[in-house]
């Protein structure tokens, strides 16, 4: 008997090896593999099957002289019947099986082979990556035992199949690593770009599905329990099912909050029917831990046999980044709430009611800041029946600015409540700052109203380094009464120059800090040049709406710093 294949087979084999290292999987070689085997002496049909780790048949191929067919009807069941009945052959050894023997275990398969003209089968069992195995069968009409050259050819084909599968596995691993690296990089950018952690984490989960998993759930630890923040599934319908189940508490992950490493589904108590409902029976859970605290849980769900299951090191890396992002955002939010709370304590809780006057105020805190600002305002009834409105802006931010804000407001209000004039109160504050806190200064504006009369109300205005107030007439005219003065806390002489104005019924006085005028539009232009024209379009608005229109820059300008605005309108009533 010949011991080597003929020259025609040798040429085919060389072509197969060249193609093997260009193919991304064995499917790309199927035509050449199966057609090549059919050129061997006595070959009538070629059968190929791939079995998962659990023994199910995942891929079947059949080739005869009429061509190659993938997943032909019924072949999977026939192969499964045959494989289940016969013992697995020795690894990488060709087993010669007479057709009569095949018929005992799998009559339908035997009939398929007989129809193709085969009287026996040469069978190769071999292992594939990740617990899978392959079966290659050559239906032959030659008498058994067959020519040794045919057996050698089958072994050579097997070498090509295994090499191609290994090459494809390496390519998948490389693609997976690149995808994971890209997701890690993008997730880091997403998590570092915003401190709105809920939106950030939802974006990260969306990146992971379907790139890394078929489903995902992310929980954050809040108020002593795990709160679901983001849910994703490759199937939109089952995503709703998963989201409903998570919200209803039908989820096993909460029972492993104390675990340090990713864990598999079968290590957890199964949630009632959840795996079957979402059709994702495998999962990994990573505890998100930052600074020794459990801050959340990240769960990835996978289909049975999925190749997109990230490894432990990747899960730990992603979990660590997500945990730090959650922790940073939580700390930021807590500190921001503290800042807002302190800021509110530096402002009057309620403005007093003044007969004949309608009063409203607003304060916009810069979102970019985690420091207390120095803007303040107030309205102080005087013993003689007059009322003084004040507004100020302390330089800088933080604890020192907050301390100076409290000192300034309470010093001014105390002096005014005791009967001092606005000018005397300003001078007293200036002297106190020069004595106790040199180097810290503020701007200040006051408006002192005489008791209101139906025909109008007179007022006197003072500014110390502060933008002068604006008077908005009932007909939309805007004027700026002349008044000026130096910064408070810099020089002993403030050089105050008083201005006067009169509000008639429907007229409004607007006091503001420079955070309003420094608002910018998309082109970088300041609101200062457009403030008066914007105000001129608002005379008929209720004061809260007028203030809202100002702090939103008429829908065009974006306030980027703290801004306080105080508006006072004469109602036409008498005091």
C-alpha positions in Angstrom: 0.0 0.0 0.0 1.1 3.6 -0.6 2.1 5.5 2.5 1.8 9.1 1.1 -0.9 11.0 -0.8 -0.6 11.5 -4.5 0.9 14.7 -6.1 -2.6 16.2 -6.5 -3.3 16.0 -2.8 0.2 17.4 -2.0 -0.6 20.5 -4.0 -4.0 20.9 -2.3 -2.3 20.5 1.1 0.2 23.3 0.4 -2.7 25.6 -0.7 -4.6 24.7 2.5 -1.6 25.6 4.7 -1.2 29.0 2.9 -4.9 29.7 3.4 -4.9 28.5 7.0 -2.9 31.5 8.2 -5.1 34.0 6.4 -8.4 32.5 7.6 -10.2 34.0 10.6 -11.9 30.7 11.3 -12.2 27.1 10.0 -15.4 28.1 8.1 -13.3 30.0 5.7 -11.4 26.9 4.8 -14.4 24.6 4.5 -14.7 24.5 0.7 -11.0 23.7 0.2 -10.9 21.2 3.1 -13.9 19.2 2.1 -13.4 19.3 -1.6 -9.7 18.2 -1.0 -10.8 15.2 1.1 -13.3 14.2 -1.6 -10.4 13.8 -4.1 -8.9 11.0 -1.9 -9.2 7.5 -3.2 -12.6 6.0 -2.4 -14.0 9.2 -0.8 -17.8 9.6 -1.2 -18.8 12.1 1.5 -17.2 14.3 4.3 -18.9 14.9 7.6 -17.7 17.6 10.1 -19.2 18.5 13.4 -18.3 20.8 16.3 -19.5 20.0 19.8 -19.8 22.4 22.7 -18.4 21.6 26.2 -21.9 20.3 27.2 -22.0 17.9 24.3 -24.5 19.7 22.1 -23.7 20.0 18.4 -23.1 23.6 17.4 -21.9 23.3 13.8 -22.4 20.6 11.2 -21.1 20.4 7.6 -21.7 17.8 4.9 -19.9 17.6 1.5 -20.4 15.1 -1.3 -19.9 15.2 -5.0 -22.9 17.5 -5.3 -21.2 20.2 -3.1 -20.7 21.5 0.5 -23.7 22.3 2.8 -23.4 23.9 6.2 -26.0 23.0 8.9 -28.0 20.7 6.5 -31.5 19.7 7.9 -31.4 16.9 10.4 -27.7 16.3 10.3 -27.1 17.8 13.8 -29.6 15.4 15.4 -28.1 12.4 13.5 -24.6 13.3 14.6 -25.7 13.8 18.2 -27.4 10.4 18.2 -24.3 8.7 16.8 -21.8 10.6 19.1 -23.9 9.8 22.2 -24.1 6.0 21.3 -20.4 5.4 20.4 -17.4 5.9 22.7 -15.2 8.7 21.8 -12.2 7.6 19.7 -8.6 8.0 20.8 -7.5 11.5 20.5 -6.2 12.3 16.9 -6.4 8.6 15.9 -8.4 7.6 12.8 -11.1 5.0 13.6 -12.5 2.8 10.8 -16.2 2.1 11.3 -18.2 -0.1 8.9 -21.5 1.4 7.8 -23.4 -1.5 9.4 -22.0 -0.4 12.8 -23.1 3.2 12.2 -26.6 2.0 11.3 -26.9 0.3 14.7 -26.4 3.6 16.5 -27.6 6.2 14.0 -29.7 4.6 11.1 -30.5 8.0 9.6 -26.9 9.0 9.4 -26.0 5.5 7.9 -28.7 6.0 5.3 -27.3 9.4 4.4 -23.8 7.9 4.0 -25.2 4.9 2.0 -27.0 7.2 -0.4 -23.7 9.0 -1.0 -22.1 5.6 -2.0 -20.1 5.0 1.2 -19.7 1.6 2.8 -17.7 2.7 5.8 -16.5 5.8 7.7 -13.1 7.0 8.8 -13.6 9.0 12.0 -11.3 11.5 13.8 -12.0 12.8 17.3 -10.0 15.9 18.3 -10.1 18.6 21.0 -10.7 22.3 20.3 -10.2 25.3 22.5 -12.3 26.0 25.6 -13.5 22.4 26.2 -15.1 22.0 22.7 -14.4 19.0 20.5 -14.5 18.2 16.8 -15.5 15.2 14.8 -14.3 14.6 11.2 -15.7 11.7 9.2 -14.8 10.5 5.7 -17.4 8.3 4.1 -15.5 5.9 1.8 -16.4 3.2 -0.6 -13.1 1.4 -0.2 -12.8 -1.8 1.7 -11.6 -1.5 5.3 -8.8 -1.1 6.2 -8.2 1.7 3.7 -5.0 2.8 2.0 -2.6 4.3 4.5 -2.2 7.4 2.3 -5.9 8.2 3.0 -5.3 7.9 6.7 -2.2 10.2 6.4 -4.2 12.7 4.4 -6.9 12.8 7.2 -4.2 13.5 9.8 -2.7 16.3 7.6 -6.2 17.9 7.3 -6.6 17.6 11.0 -3.3 19.5 11.5 -4.6 22.2 9.3 -7.9 22.4 11.2 -6.3 22.6 14.6 -3.7 25.2 13.4 -6.5 27.3 11.8 -8.6 27.1 15.0 -5.6 28.0 17.1 -4.9 30.9 14.8 -8.5 32.1 14.9 -8.5 31.8 18.7 -5.4 34.0 18.9 -7.1 36.5 16.6 -10.2 36.5 18.8 -8.1 37.0 21.9 -6.2 39.9 20.3 -9.5 41.5 19.2 -10.9 41.0 22.6 -7.9 42.6 24.3 -8.0 45.5 21.9 -11.7 45.9 22.5 -11.2 45.7 26.2 -8.4 48.2 26.1 -10.5 50.6 24.0 -13.4 50.2 26.4 -11.2 50.8 29.4 -9.8 53.9 27.8 -13.2 55.3 26.7 -14.7 54.4 30.0 -11.9 56.3 31.8 -12.6 59.3 29.6 -16.3 59.1 30.1 -16.0 58.7 33.9 -13.4 61.6 34.1 -15.3 64.0 31.9 -18.4 64.4 34.1 -19.3 64.4 37.8 -22.9 63.5 37.0 -22.1 59.9 37.9 -25.5 58.4 36.9 -25.3 59.6 33.3 -21.6 58.6 33.2 -22.2 55.1 34.4 -25.1 54.6 32.0 -22.8 55.5 29.2 -20.1 53.0 30.4 -22.7 50.2 30.6 -23.8 51.0 27.1 -20.2 50.7 25.9 -19.8 47.3 27.5 -22.9 45.9 25.8 -22.5 44.3 23.3 -18.7 44.9 23.2 -17.9 42.8 26.3 -21.1 41.1 27.3 -24.7 40.4 26.3 -26.2 42.2 29.3 -25.1 44.4 32.2 -26.4 45.8 35.4 -24.7 48.5 37.5 -25.7 49.2 41.1 -24.5 52.0 43.4 -24.5 51.8 47.2 -26.8 54.6 48.5 -28.6 55.0 51.8 -27.5 51.5 53.0 -28.6 49.6 49.9 -27.7 48.8 46.4 -29.6 51.0 43.9 -29.7 50.0 40.2 -28.4 52.8 38.1 -28.0 51.3 34.6 -29.3 48.2 32.8 -28.5 47.0 29.3 -29.2 43.9 27.2 -28.6 43.1 23.5 -32.3 42.4 23.1 -34.4 45.5 23.8 -37.4 43.4 24.9 -35.4 41.4 27.4 -33.7 44.5 28.6 -37.1 45.7 29.9 -37.5 42.2 31.5 -34.1 42.5 33.2 -34.7 46.1 34.3 -38.1 45.1 35.9 -36.5 42.1 37.6 -33.7 44.2 39.0 -36.1 46.9 40.3 -38.2 44.2 41.9 -35.2 42.7 43.7 -35.1 39.4 41.7 -31.4 39.5 41.4 -28.8 37.4 43.2 -25.9 39.8 43.2 -26.9 41.7 46.3 -26.0 38.6 48.3 -22.3 38.9 47.4 -21.7 42.6 48.3 -18.8 41.5 50.6 -17.0 39.5 48.0 -13.8 41.0 46.8 -13.4 39.3 43.4 -15.6 38.6 40.4 -17.8 35.5 40.9 -19.6 33.3 38.5 -23.4 32.7 38.3 -23.2 29.1 39.6 -21.5 30.4 42.7 -24.7 32.4 43.5 -28.1 31.5 44.7 -30.2 31.7 41.4 -32.8 34.4 41.2 -36.2 32.8 40.5 -36.3 32.1 36.8 -34.3 35.2 35.9 -31.6 33.4 33.9 -34.2 31.7 31.7 -36.2 34.9 31.2 -33.4 37.0 30.0 -31.8 34.0 28.1 -28.3 34.8 29.6 -27.4 32.0 32.0 -23.8 33.1 32.8 -22.7 36.1 34.7 -19.8 37.7 36.5 -20.2 40.1 39.4 -17.5 42.6 40.4 -17.7 44.5 43.7 -16.8 48.2 43.2 -14.6 49.1 46.1 -12.9 52.5 46.8 -10.9 53.5 49.9 -12.0 50.3 51.7 -15.7 51.0 51.1 -18.1 49.0 48.9 -19.6 51.6 46.6 -21.3 49.5 44.0 -21.7 46.2 42.0 -21.1 45.6 38.3 -22.7 42.6 36.7 -22.1 41.2 33.2 -24.4 38.6 31.7 -23.4 36.2 28.9 -24.9 33.6 26.7 -23.9 30.0 27.1 -20.7 29.4 25.2 -20.1 33.1 24.6 -16.5 34.1 23.7 -17.0 37.6 25.0 -16.4 36.9 28.6 -13.8 39.4 30.0 -11.1 37.9 32.2 -10.7 38.6 35.9 -7.9 41.2 35.5 -10.0 43.3 33.1 -13.1 43.1 35.4 -11.0 44.2 38.4 -9.5 47.0 36.3 -12.8 48.3 35.1 -14.4 47.8 38.5 -11.6 49.8 40.2 -12.0 52.7 37.8 -15.8 52.7 38.1 -15.4 52.6 41.9 -13.1 55.6 42.0 -15.5 57.5 39.7 -18.5 56.7 41.9 -16.5 57.6 45.1 -15.2 60.9 43.6 -18.7 61.9 42.3 -20.2 61.0 45.7 -17.7 63.1 47.6 -18.2 65.9 45.1 -21.9 65.9 45.4 -21.7 65.8 49.2 -19.3 68.7 49.3 -21.4 70.6 46.8 -24.5 70.2 49.0 -22.5 71.4 51.9 -21.4 74.4 49.9 -24.9 75.2 48.8 -26.1 74.8 52.4 -23.5 77.2 53.7 -24.2 79.6 50.9 -27.8 79.7 51.8 -27.0 80.5 55.4 -25.1 83.5 54.2 -28.3 84.9 52.6 -31.5 86.0 54.2 -33.9 83.1 54.6 -36.9 85.4 53.9 -37.0 89.0 52.7 -39.2 91.3 54.8 -42.5 92.5 53.5 -42.4 96.3 52.7 -45.7 98.2 52.2 -45.9 99.6 48.7 -43.0 97.6 47.4 -42.8 94.2 45.7 -39.4 92.5 46.3 -37.8 89.4 44.8 -34.2 88.0 44.8 -32.3 85.2 43.2 -28.9 83.7 43.6 -27.2 81.5 41.0 -24.3 79.3 42.2 -21.6 78.6 39.7 -21.7 74.8 38.9 -18.0 74.6 38.4 -17.1 75.6 41.9 -16.8 73.7 45.1 -16.0 76.8 47.1 -18.5 79.2 48.8 -18.9 82.4 46.9 -19.0 85.9 48.3 -22.2 87.3 46.8 -24.8 88.5 49.2 -27.9 90.7 49.4 -30.4 91.9 52.0 -33.3 94.2 52.8 -33.3 96.1 56.1 -36.3 98.0 57.6 -35.0 101.1 59.4 -36.4 102.7 62.7 -37.4 105.8 60.8 -39.7 103.9 58.4 -37.2 103.8 55.5 -35.9 100.6 54.0 -32.4 99.9 52.7 -31.7 97.3 50.1 -28.1 96.1 49.9 -26.1 93.9 47.6 -22.4 93.0 47.7 -19.6 90.8 46.3 -16.6 89.7 48.3 -13.4 89.0 46.4 -12.4 85.4 46.2 -14.1 82.2 47.2 -13.8 79.6 50.0 -13.8 79.8 53.8 -12.2 83.3 54.0 -14.6 84.7 51.5 -17.5 83.1 53.4 -16.3 84.6 56.7 -16.0 88.1 55.2 -19.4 87.7 53.6 -21.0 87.0 56.9 -19.1 89.8 58.6 -20.0 92.3 56.0 -23.7 91.5 55.8 -24.3 91.4 59.5 -22.2 94.5 60.2 -24.2 96.5 57.6 -27.6 95.1 58.7 -26.9 95.8 62.4 -25.8 99.4 61.8 -28.8 100.0 59.6 -31.3 98.4 62.0 -29.9 100.7 64.8 -30.6 103.8 62.7 -27.3 104.5 61.0 -27.4 105.8 57.4 -26.3 103.7 54.6 -23.2 105.8 54.1 -22.3 105.6 57.8 -22.7 101.8 57.7 -20.4 101.5 54.7 -17.8 103.7 56.3 -18.0 101.6 59.5 -17.5 98.4 57.6 -14.6 99.9 55.7 -12.9 100.9 58.9 -13.4 97.5 60.5 -11.9 95.7 57.4 -8.8 97.9 57.4 -8.3 97.2 61.1 -9.0 93.5 61.2 -8.6 92.0 57.7 -6.3 94.0 55.5 -6.0 92.6 52.0 -9.6 91.4 51.8 -12.1 93.7 50.1 -15.6 93.7 48.6 -17.9 95.7 46.4 -21.2 97.1 47.7 -24.3 98.9 46.6 -27.2 100.2 48.6 -30.6 101.7 47.8 -32.5 103.5 50.6 -36.3 103.9 50.0 -38.4 106.6 51.6 -41.9 105.4 52.7 -43.9 104.6 49.6 -46.6 106.9 48.4 -49.2 106.1 45.7 -47.6 108.5 43.2 -44.1 107.2 43.7 -41.2 106.5 46.1 -37.9 108.4 46.4 -34.6 106.6 47.0 -31.0 107.4 47.4 -28.2 105.2 46.0 -24.6 104.4 47.0 -22.1 102.2 45.3 -18.6 101.3 46.4 -16.7 99.7 43.5 -20.0 97.9 42.6 -22.1 98.1 39.3 -24.7 100.9 39.8 -28.3 99.8 40.0 -30.6 100.0 37.0 -34.1 101.6 37.0 -36.6 99.9 34.7 -39.5 102.2 33.9 -43.0 100.8 33.4 -42.8 101.8 29.7 -39.5 99.8 29.2 -37.1 102.7 29.5 -33.9 101.8 31.4 -31.7 104.4 33.1 -28.7 104.1 35.4 -28.6 106.8 38.1 -25.1 108.2 38.6 -23.3 107.1 41.8 -19.8 105.9 42.5 -17.3 105.0 45.2 -14.1 103.0 46.0 -13.8 99.4 47.0 -14.6 98.6 50.6 -11.5 97.5 52.6 -8.8 99.1 50.5 -8.5 102.8 51.4 -9.9 104.9 54.3 -11.7 107.3 52.1 -14.4 105.6 50.0 -15.2 108.8 48.1 -18.8 108.0 47.9 -21.0 110.0 45.5 -24.7 109.5 46.1 -27.2 109.2 43.4 -31.0 109.6 43.6 -34.0 108.2 41.8 -37.7 108.0 41.9 -39.8 104.9 41.3 -43.3 105.5 40.0 -46.0 102.8 40.1 -44.8 99.8 38.0 -41.1 101.0 38.0 -38.5 98.5 39.1 -35.0 98.9 40.7 -32.6 96.1 39.8 -29.4 95.5 41.9 -27.0 92.8 40.8 -23.5 91.5 41.2 -20.9 91.3 38.3 -21.5 87.5 37.9 -24.5 88.6 35.9 -22.8 91.0 33.6 -19.8 88.7 33.1 -22.1 86.0 31.6 -21.0 85.1 28.1 -22.6 83.9 24.9 -21.2 81.3 22.5 -19.1 84.0 20.7 -17.5 85.0 24.1 -19.4 88.4 24.3 -20.3 89.6 27.8 -23.9 90.2 28.9 -22.9 93.6 30.2 -23.5 95.3 26.8 -26.9 93.6 26.4 -28.2 93.8 30.0 -30.1 97.1 29.5 -31.7 96.1 26.2 -32.7 92.8 27.7 -34.2 94.5 30.7 -36.1 96.9 28.5 -38.0 93.9 27.1 -39.2 92.7 30.5 -41.1 95.6 32.2 -44.5 93.8 32.4 -43.2 90.5 33.8 -43.8 89.4 37.4 -40.5 89.9 39.4 -39.7 86.1 39.7 -40.0 85.8 35.9 -38.0 88.9 35.3 -35.2 87.5 37.5 -35.3 84.2 35.7 -35.0 85.9 32.4 -31.9 87.9 33.6 -30.0 85.0 35.1 -30.6 82.9 31.9 -29.2 85.8 29.9 -32.4 86.2 27.9 -31.8 82.7 26.6 -28.5 83.6 25.0 -25.9 84.2 27.7 -24.6 81.6 30.1 -23.8 82.7 33.7 -20.4 81.2 34.6 -19.9 82.7 38.1 -22.0 83.3 41.2 -24.6 85.9 40.5 -27.1 87.6 42.9 -29.9 89.8 41.6 -32.4 91.8 43.8 -35.4 93.5 42.2 -37.8 96.0 43.9 -40.9 97.3 42.2 -43.2 100.1 43.4 -46.8 98.7 43.4 -48.5 102.0 43.5 -49.7 101.5 47.1 -48.9 103.7 50.1 -46.7 102.6 53.0 
